[in-house]
Each structure stands twice: as structure tokens, then as C-alpha cells.
Amino acid sequence: MKLIGTPASPYTRKVRVVLAEKRIDCDFEIHQPSAPDSRVTDWNPLGKVPVLVVDEETTIFDSRVIVEYLDGVSPVSRLIPEPSRQRILVRRWEALSDGILDAAVGIVNERRRPAGEQSSDWIVRQLGKIDRAIVEAASQLGDRAWCYEEGFSLADVALGCALGYLEFRFPEIPWRTAHPNLNRHMDKLAKRASFEASVPKV
């Protein structure tokens, strides 16, 4: 298997963390979708990363689909519970965290447009989504050690990647000081080898 992605992509990072936590060997190939000579569409017709190339005939794309596939490949460190209710609650955390990323990545892309073509109102709406989602995450985490029940799960992976991306691209958002529980949680996640090895970079 090989993973197609970029070091700066938080969605790619989510898959890289899951691969490390599951102890699955996988080559990581860096391909920038926006590059003029990009080959990403060879693996994903949508031209987006990450893409997991399973074999010559099978590719899997969208980080949510990839991590679900990987969690079933190996019984090591199960990250998504089997029972329906528990599974939905973990995936809800993932949806909340990915929502933060969708808004944040959207802002990054909007700010790359010529100044006269950017929509400040649209950016403000996306920032509002991020702020509300952070408040929700802090409320749901409370004083617990992990996002869901008593152990590390995909919920923690997704939240850690979302907060890590905000730290990378939006240092002006004061989520660490505003929400000490998220600050503590991120500090704990950052010490895991899977997170240390996948810190986003340009």
C-alpha cells in the first residue's frame, strides 16, 4: 500500500496517524494536487488527497473512508467501536473535527485568491463555524481524559489533527487559552509518536 498526500494536509495527517497507531506499513508519497504536473487525478478523479492506493486496481479516497478501511485491516488498537451507538458517537467527533478542517482549509484557499476577489463575509462565516465547533469540542470533552469513554480512539485522532491544523495555519485563534481542557488534551496527543511524526509543514 501507499498513501498519496501532502505534509501540510490535515486530512492526510489523520490517515498517517491512524496508520502509525495501527502499526500498518505504508509508503508515503508526496503529491501536490495543485501542481501543474500533478498525478493525483490518476488515483482520485476528484483530484484531492489523501488517497490510499491498495493495489494496482484499488484506490480509496476521502480520509473518513480510508481510516474506516484501515481500522478493519488490523485488529491492533481498534479506533472505531463496533456497537452502533458507540460507533456513531466516535464518528460524530470526527464529523465535528472535520468540519473545523473544512472551514479552515476553505479560508486558507480563499486567502490565496487575489485580494480583490476574496469574500470577507464568507471568511467571517467560516471563522464562526470554527469558533462554535471549538466551543462544542471543549464542552463535550469536559474533564475526561479522552474524547470518548476511557481510551484513545478515532475521536482523539480527528480532534488532534483539527487543533494541530489551527495551530499551524491560524495561530491567532486563541483556543488554547480559551479552553484549557483542549490545551491539555492537545499537549498529551502531541507526545504520541504518531502525532510527532506527522506535524504539518509546508
Summary of the structure (lengths in Angstrom):
residues: 202
radius of gyration: 16.8
end to end distance: 24.3
largest distance: 51.7
contacts: 611
relative contact order: 0.15
helix: 57%
strand: 7%
